[in-house]
Amino acid sequence: MNDLFGAESSIRAARVLLDGFNDMVLDYAIPESMQHITRGYRVMIPLRNRLTTGTVISVGTPEAVWKNHLKPLAALIEDAPAVSDKLMDLAEWAARYYAVPVEQLIRCIVPEPVRRERHEEKTRKMVVLTQWPGDEEMNKINTRAPRQAAILRYLHQGEKKREPLADLGGSPALAPCRALEKRGFVRIEDEAVHRDPVGDEVFAPSAPLALNDEQEAALSAITAACEADKPKPIVLQGVTGSGKTEVYLQAAAHVLQQGKGVLILVPEISLTPQTMARFKSRFCESNTKVAILHSAMSDGERFDEWHAIRNGEARIAIGPRSALFAPVQRPGLIIVDEEHDASYKQENTPRYHGRDLAVLRAHLENACVVLGSATPSLETLFNVHSGKYTMLRMDKRADGQRLPLTRVLDMRTEAKDKRNLGILSERLRMAIEDRLRKGEQTILLLNRRGFARSLQCPDCGHMVCCEHCAIPLTYHVTEDRLICHICGYRAATPKKCPQCGSAGILLEGYGTQKVERVLQRCFPQARIRRVDADVTTRKNALRDILADFRAHRIDILLGTQMISKGLDFPGVTLVGVLNADIGLSMPDPRAAERTFQLLTQVAGRAGRGDIDGEVIIQTYTPHAAAIQYARRHDTDGFAEDELKLRQELEFPPYTHMAVLTVRSVKEEVAEFSVNTLHKRLLACMPGSVSICDPMPAPIAKAYGQYRFQCTLKCSSARLIADVVSAEIRKLNAGEDVTITLDIDAYSFM
């Protein structure tokens, strides 16, 4: 119990986080009838002249001055905590580590649809046969009201003697059913309907597959850890196609047999359908419900799935980073698939890392956590080397196929071809043609959406930029608009240079839209689909495109990084990377690591069937270490060299890095605030903390606000969080200044 109020009074009080308000927390007296409540309960509370809802975040005794002035709690929403003690402990630990109020973590644990003051449950009317009329009475009903008689006969023939009103004719059948209800023959009742995100989709049962020696060894180690009292986190490093998913499925089956739950995290919402389909197919015959949680679902679906998990009806939960807070009952296994992926790091407040909190939750729940990847993050490998984590290896593909042959093409020596605008090398174009002739499939990766990355005047050099952000606008041909990829601002495409009036203004660079046009011109007979953020806004759009690709209704799949992860298409024999240099020159300590991981992951999509795969990487920096190690699929070699470099530069994982950002609509105010805060930090920071001079952020303006930042490094992230957050509170910068601290930062832009 957290005693936040002193110990002078016997009256107990609850500190409640109100729903629908911006982190508003109020204290309420606990009535005698509710003395059993603890943190995590959902309650009804009086606020002004009405009742609202909230979550109890702590219980204690109030200060003497307030003990007779607190309003009492009005009622319990449910007579059991909505948030378990373990999840509350997780929230409190994360709040201190990431230097945010605990209220923000509670809002992650209890999603918005659940927090709503009133949430309409979806119901349907059911008609229940309560009494069968005698033969004489039935004859009268048949003569006078044949529709009533037909309804009675239909109900009588059913096994359960109850049917949805919709199956009896819908609204027109309601009147005859009401008449039968008055006479006592039927009962009409409302039944809650679970809103399933997959609708009526049926999944064919799948049986466990035979495992090879590496898979068998990994499964044995994981199941043993699931039965241990305090299992160490397990890193499952398996090359692409090594069968990690089958190990996950069989390990989950073992945990379910023990009566425990399973939580599976994937890095992107786009990977949820494939993972969900595999788990639903495997466990459909055992009637084990699989629930999914992510922000692209409707509020009603999230509401129903969350409650199904919390009530124990669903024992398997799947979703992206936010699903780590899913209220799984007695979790025994937590799987973090593609654990290296930067998507696990949340880029807005609270800026937690899903992988790291999954490890912490497993520790609190005494569960086994498995971190799976073909290219583990350097932080994870560092923990393996230091003995904190256990490493399991799977170095062979499950089907015995070889890893794809990877070629690196130097685009500096590639002859310019007006047909493809330098986008496709001749080698890649011929390889695509060859696959089309053979009826095989191709994946092309370009991690930049849009048609052209900028619009620039060749006469005066003016570049058309966003009015709110300090970045060039990207031209999107499908909308014929210039769009900002930071804030979404849209502008018409100018016919002349806004600066000098020249009509020679040109589109520079290329994105997925321009590549799509080049492909259509080069391969008019091919069925081509583009996958990026512009075409996946419609619900289930990505799922439908991937289903078409799996069914061989698409020959060439062109996309951004969302097609590089975790997808299994046996028909793909060629993968092309159009510009491997995107990201290498970013001002980011992890730039090389991310490039290596992206190239290795997308290369792994090739050759997963019966035919060997080929990968062609187009680059202007062919000798870059990340590209050469990816060509050889050499994760160990890359990690060894990159870790040495990180240690020399005192970069993660050898230290913790935090980014302090100050934003304001007034540039001078933001600059003054960051300089003032920097001086105060220099005066109070221990010598173990290194802090750089403040400077404009790489993206100096975004969303209409000027941005300044400084970077801090220390062996203790908590030390940075405690000292900086205390100084931010003292600064009192004003309402027109926003200050954020990103602990273990992944974005330095």
N, C-alpha and C positions, 0 to 999 in steps of 0.2 A: 504494500500500500504506500502511495506517495502522500506524505503529510506536508501540504504546502501552506497550511493555514495557522500553524501554532498548535498548542496542546492545552489551552486553558478551558475549553468548552467540551461538554459531552455531546453536543449537537454535531452531527456529521453533515458535511456538505459535499456536493458534487460540482466539479468544474466541467462545464459543458461547452463543446464546440458547436455553435449554432449552424444549422443548414441554411443555405441560401444567402449567407453573409460572408464578407471578406475576412475570414479568420477571426470572427468575433467570438470571444470566450466570456461566459458569465458564470457566476456561482449561484447555486440553488441549494436550499436545505433539503435533506433527504427525509421524507416522512417515515413514521414507524413501520408502515406496511412495506417499505422498500429498503429496509436496512441491509438486505442481503446484496444489494447491487455493488458492483465494482467497476473499474474502468472497462470500457468496451461496450457497455450497454447503450442501446438506442432508447431515447426518452422523449416524452412530450413535455414541453415547458411553457409557462406563461411568459409572454413578451408583450408589454403594453396591454392592449385590450384583446389579444387573441392568443391562440395556442400555436406553437411552432414545434419543430423537431430538432434534435441534436444528438451528439454522441458524447458520452461521459469519457473524459480523458484522464481524470484523476479523482480520487476520493480522499477526504481528510477532515480536519476540524477547522472551522472558520475562526478568524480573529475575533476577540471578545467584542470589539466595537461593531461587528457586523452580525453577530450570531442571532440577534432578534429582528433583523431587518431583511433577511434573505427570504425570497419567495420559495415555496416548496415545489418540488417536481410534481407535474400534473399526473403523469402516468408512464408506464413502461410500454414501449411499442411491442416488445416481445420479452418473454420471461427467461431470456438467456442472452449472454453477450453476443453482439454482432461481430465484435473483434476479439479474437482470442488474446490471452496474456502474452503468448509468444509473439504475435504480430504487434502488440503494443510495445513489447521490449524492442522489437526490430525498429519500430518507428522512432522510439526515443534514442536509440543508438545512432540511427541514420541522421536524425535531426541535429545531434551534436557534431557528428563527423562532417556533415555537409554544411554546417553553419546556417540552418534554416529553422523556423519555428516548427515544433512538433505537429502543430495543426495542419501544416501543408502535407506532411506524410500521412496523417489520418485521412485527409481527403483523397489520397491515392488508394488507401486501403478500402475505404467505403466510397465506391464510385458515385458519380452524380445521379444516375437514375435511381440508385438506392437511397440517396440522401433527400430526394424530392419530398416535399411535405405531403403531397398526394400523388400517387402513381396509379393510374388506371390499369388494373389487371385485365388481360384479355379473357373473356369468358364466352361460353357457348351454351345454348339452352339444350338440355337433355330431357327426353320424355321417358319416364319409367313406368312400366306396367306394374300396378299394385294389386289388381284383382281381375280375374277373368270372368266375364259375365256368364250366366248359365245359358243353355241352348236356346231357351225361349226368349230370354233377354237379347241374346245375340241376333236372333232372327228379326226381332223388332228393330234393332239398331241397323241391321243390314237393309231393311225395307225403308226406314225413315231417313237414315243418315249413312249412306253407303261409304262416304269418305271416312267417317269415324270407324266403321267396321273394318275398312281396309287398314287403317292405322293399328287397330287392335290386333288383327291377324299378323301384320308385319312384326309387331313387338313380340307376339306370342311365339313366332318362329325363331326369333333370335336367341342365342345362348344366354346372354346376360339380361334379356328382357328390358334393355334400355338402349335407346338410339338417339343420336343427335337430331334435333329438329330439322336441320338441313337435309338429312337423309330421308325425312318423311315428307319433303316437299317444300321446306323453307317457310317463309312468312305465310303463304296461303294455308299451310297446315296448322297454324297457330290457333285459329278459331275453333276448328273441330277438336283439337287437343284440349283447349280450355273447357269445352263442353264436356269432354270425357273426364276431365279433372273434377268438375263440379259433381259428377255422379260417382266419383271415388274409384274409377277404373284406372286412371293414370295419375302420375305426379310430374309436374314440370319444375325443374330445378336448374340453377346456373352452375356450370362446371368450369373451373379455371383451365385455360388452355396454355400449355407451355409454348412460348414463341421460340421455335428452333431456327437458328441462323441458316441451317442447310435445308430447311423446308422438308419436303417429302422425298428428298434424295435417298435412294436405297444403295447400301454398300454391300458388295458381294463378300461373303466370309473368306478370310485368308487363313491358311494354316501356318504354323511356325516352320521356317525353312531349316534345312540342315546347315550347320555351322562348320566353317573350316577351323583349323587348329587355332589361329589367331583370335577368331571370334569366340571360340569356346573358352579360351584362356581369359579373355576380357570379361565374358559373362560370368565366369566362376568368381573372378576377383570382385565384380560389382555385387553379385548376390551375397558373397561373404561379407562385404562391407555393409550391406543392408541389414545384416543380422548383428553387426557389432554395436557396442554401446556408444562409442564415440568415434565414428569412422572418419578417416582423413578424406579430404576432397580428392576425387579421382580425375585425372586428365586422360581422356581417350583420344590419342593422336592417331588418326587413321587416314590414309591417303584417300582422295576422292574415289568413291566407288568401292571402298573396302567393306561396306556392309555395317556401318555404325548403327543405322536405323533398325536393322534386325536385332542387333544387340539390345538397343533401347526397348524394343517391343517385348523381347523375352525377359529382360530384367523387370519391366513393368508387370508382366504376368506373375512373376515370382513375388513381387511386393503386394499385388492385389490378393494373392492367395493368403498372405499374412494378415489380411483385413486392413491394410493401410492404403493411403492415397498416393497419387503420382502427379507431379507437376512438370510440364514440359515447356520450356521457353524457346522461342525461335526469334531470330533477330528482326524480321520484318513481318508485317501483317500479310504480305503476299505469300509467305511460306506457310501460313496457318492452314489453308485448305488442303495442301498436299499432306502435311503432317497429320491433320485431323482425319483425312480419308484413310490413311494407313492404320491409325489406331482404332477408328470405328470399324474398319473391316476386320481387324484382328480380334476385337472384343465384342462384336455384335452378337455372336451366339451365346456368350456368357451373360448377356444382358447388363454388362457394365456400361454405364452411361459415360460418354465423353463430352465434356463441355468446352466451349471456347470463349475467350474474353478478349476483345480488342475494341478500339475506338471507332472502327468503321461499321460496327453493328448498330442497329437501331436501339434506342433507349429501352424499348420493351424487351428486346432480345437480351441485352446486357442485364437487365433487371432479373429476368427469369433464369438465365444461366448462372448469375452470381448466387441466387438463392438455391438453385439446384446443387451447386458446389457446397455452399454453407450447410445445407440440410443433410449432406452426405448422400444425396440421390445420385450425384455425379462424383465419381471417385478419381477421374482423370481430368485434369484441366490443362488446356493448351492455349498459348497466346504469346505475344511479344513481351517486352520488358515489364509493362504494367501488370501483366498476369502473375508476376512473382508475388503480388500481394493477395492472390486469390485465396479465399478461406477454405482451402483443402483440409478435410478432416484427417488427422493423424498422418501427415505426409511421411512416407518412408523413402521416397526416391524423388530427387529433383534433377532434371536433365536440362543443361544449358547447351543447346545445339549451336554450332558455329560461334563458339564462345568468344572468338577473336573479334567479332564484328563490332564496329564503332556504333552501330545503331542501339546497342545496349546502354549507351551513355545518353541520358536525357539532357537536351540542350536548353531547356527552360526550367525555371524553379519548380520543384526542388531538383537540383542537378545530380541525381544519384546514378550509380552504375548498376544496371540490372544484374550483371554477372556477379559482382562483388556482394551485393545484398542477397543474392541467391545462395552464395556460400555461407553468409552469416545466418540466413534463415535455416539452412540445413543444420548448422551447428546448434542453433537454439532448439530445433525440433528433434535433434538426435537422428537426423535423416542422412542418407547417402546422397552426395551431390556429384554428378558426372559432368565435366566440362569437355564437350566433344568438338573436335575441329581437325581439319587436315593441316591447318596452318595456325597453331596456337599463338596467342598473343605473347609478346616478350615478357609481360608481367606474369603471365601464367607459367611460362617456362622458368622464369626466375624463381617462382615459388616451388617448382619441382626441384630445381637445383639446390635450393636451401632446405629441402626436406619437409616443407609444409604440405605439399601435395604428392600424391602417388601417380606415377606415369604408367599408362598402358599403351602399347604400340600395336598398330595393325598396318603393316607396310605392303600388303598385297591386296589387289582387288578381289572382291568376293567371288566373281565369276571367272577368275584366272586370267582375265584380259590384261594386256600390258597398258601402262600409262601412255597417253597419246604422245606421238612425236611432235616436238615443238620447234618451229623455225622462227628466227628473228630476222626481219627485213629492215634494212637501213633505208628509210624513205628519202634520205638526202641524195642517194644515188639513183632513185627511181625516176625514170623519164616522165615528164609531164604529159598527161593525156587529157585532151580537152573533153573527151567523153565522160570521164569520171572526176575531173577537176582535182586530180591528185589525191582523191579520197581512197580509191581502191588501187592497190599495186597490181601489176599484171599477173604476178604469181597468185595472189588471192582471187583475182577475177577468174582465172583459169581453173582454180581449185573449186570455186563455186559452180562453174559450168559443169565440171566433172561430176559433182555431187548431184546436180539436177538431172543429168543424163542417167545416173544410176538409181534415181529415186530416193536418194539419201537426204538428210536434213542438215541445215547449217544454222549456227548461232553467230551473230555478229554483235560485238560489244563496242559501244561508244558512250563513255560516261559524261555525255553532255547533251541535254535535250535542246529543242528549238531548231531553227533552220540555219541561222548564222549567229555567231556569238556577239557581234556588234555591228554598228552602222557608223562608218567613218568617212570623212571627206578627204580625198587624196590631195586637194589643193591647200587647205589650211590646217589639216590634221584634226579638225574638230570631231569628237566622238559623242554620239547621242547618249546621254546618261539619264539615269532615273532622277526625278525631281526630289525624291526623299532619301535616296541612298547613293553613296559614292561609288557606283559601279555602272558599267555600260549596260544598256538595255539589249536584250536578246530578241532577234526577229523570229516570229512564229508565222510560218506561211499559211497554216490552216486557218488562222484568225486574221491574217494580214495585219498584225499588230506587233509593236515592240513591247516586250514584257520584262519586268524586273523579277529576277529569280529570288530576290530577298523578300520584298514586301508585296509583290504581285501587282504593282502599278502598271497600267496599260496606257499606251500612247499610239496615235496614228503614225504611220510611216511617212516621214517627210519626203517630198519629191525633190527638194533642193536642200542644200546645207543651211541649217538655221543660222550659222555663224557668218558665212561669206556669200551665200546664195548660189553656190556652184551646183550645177545639175549633175555633176559627176560623182555624187556621193555613192559609196560602195558598201556592199555587205562583206564583212570580213569573217573568216573562219567558217566552221560548219558544225551543225548539231545533227541529231537523229532525223529531223525532218528533211534536211537536205540530203542526207545519206539515203533515205527512203526513196527520194526522187531519182537519185543516181542509180539505185538498184532497179527501179522500175524501168529505167531507160536501157540499162545493160542486160537485164533479164526479163523481157516483157512476158515470157511464158510462165514465170515463177509466181507462186502464191506467197506474198510478202506481208508480214504484219510487224508493226512497230509497237514496242512496249516501253512507255515512259510515263512520267507523272501527268502528261497531258491527255493520255488515252485511257488511264486507269482511274479516272475520277468517278465513273459510274460504278455503283455497287456490283461486285462480282465480275467486273470487266476483265480483270487480270485472270481470274479463275477460268473464265470462258475461253480466253485466248490460249491459255496453257492447255486446256482440255482439247482445243482444236489442234494444237501443235502435237500433243501426244497421240491424237487420232490421225496424224499425217494429213491433215487438211491445210497445213501450212508448210511451205518448203524452206523459207528463210525467216528466222525470227531475229529482228533487230531490236536492241534495247540498251538501256542504261544498266547500272550495277544491280538493279533488282532481278535481272535474269542470271546473275553470276553465282547465286548461292543456293545450294541444297536441292536443285531441281534435277530430276532423274528422267532423261529421255533417251531410251536405247537407240532410237533412230538417228541421233546426232553423230555424225562422223567428222564434221569440220567445225572448228571454232576460229573466228577471226577477231582480232583486237585491232581496231582501226587507228587508235592513237594512244599508245601505252604511256605516253609522257604526261597525260593529264593527271595532275596530282603530285608528280615528282618534285615540281618546283614550288609547291605550297610552303608558306612559312609555318611549318609544323614539324616538331621533332619526330613524329610518326609517319612522315610522308613516304619514306622508302618502304617501311613496313606495310603500309596500306596498299601501296602499289604492288608489292610482292604478293600479298594475300589476294588481292583482286585478280591478278593474272593467274595465279595458281588455282584459285577457285573456279574461274570461268574456263580455264583449260580442262579442268576435271569434268566438264559437261560433255566432253567428246569421248567417243569410244567406249561407252558403257553398255553396248550391246555385243553382237557377235562379230562386228567389223572393227578393226583397229581405227583409232581416231587420229586426227591431225590438227595441230594448232598453228596458226600463223599470226605472229605479233608484229605489227607495223609500228616503228618508232624512229624518232630522230636522235635518240641517245642510246644506241644499241649496246654500248659497253657499260651502262649503268648497272651497278651490282644487283639491284632488285630485279632487273629484267633478266640478267644472266642466270641468277639463281632460280628464278621462276622457269626459265627455259629448261633447266636440268631437274626441276621438281625437287630441289635441294633445300628443304625446310631447315634441316640441322645446320647446314653450312651458312645459310643466311642468318640464322639466329646467332650463331657463334660470332660472326663478324660484326653484326649489328649491336650485339650486347657489349662487345669490346669498345665500340665507338661510343655507345651510350654511357658507359662507365667513365670514359675519358672526359666526356662533356658534362657529366653529372646530370644526365637526363633519366627519366623513368625507364626501367623500374628501380634504378639505384637511388632515386629520390622521389619525393612527391612534388608535383608542380601545380600551382594554383594561379588562376588569372583573375585579377581584380579589375573590373570594368566600371567606369563612371560614364553615365549618359545624361544628356540634356539637350533640349531644343536650342539652347544658346551655347555656342562653341566656347565662349570665354568663361561661362559659368562651369561647364564641364572641365575645362582645363584648370581653372582655379581650384575646383574641388579635388581633383585627382592630385594636384601638387600639394595641397594642404594635407590630405590624407597620407600621402607619401612621406612628408616630413614627420608627421606624428608617428608613423610606423617605424621610421628609422630611429626615432628616439626611444621607442619602447621594445622593439624587436630583440629577442636574444640573438647572440652571435651565430647560432646555428642556422638562422634563417637568412637566406640570400634574397634580396629584393632588387629588381632592376629599376632603372629610371623610368618615370612615366613617359608615354609617347602616344601619338594617335594610333588607334587600332588599324590593322591592315585594311579593313573596311571602315573607313573613318567616319562614315555617316550611314545610318540604316534606320528605316521607319521614321525619317524626319528628325532623328536625334544624332548629335555629334558624340563620338565615342573615343574615350581615352582609356588606356589600360596599362597595367604593370604586372610583371610576372614574379611570383615568389617560389622559392625552392627550399625544401627542408626534408630531413629524414622522417619527420613527424607531421602528418597531415592535420592531426588534431591540434597541434601547437599553432599552426597557421590559422586554423579555423577559430580557435579561442581568442587569439590576440587580435586578429583582423576584425572579427565580428564585434568585439568590445570597442574598438576604435571607431567603427562605423556608427555604432549607437551613440558614442560621445560626440561625433562630428556634427550631428543635427544639420545636415546639408540643405534641407528645405524640400518642398514638394516638387520643385521643378528639376530635381536631380535624382537619378536612380543609380544606386550602387549595388553591384552584384559580385559575389565571390564564388568562383567555380573551382571547387576542390577536385584534384585529379583531373584537370581539364583535358578534353579531347579536341576542342576547337580553340584555335588561337586567332581566329579572324575577327 
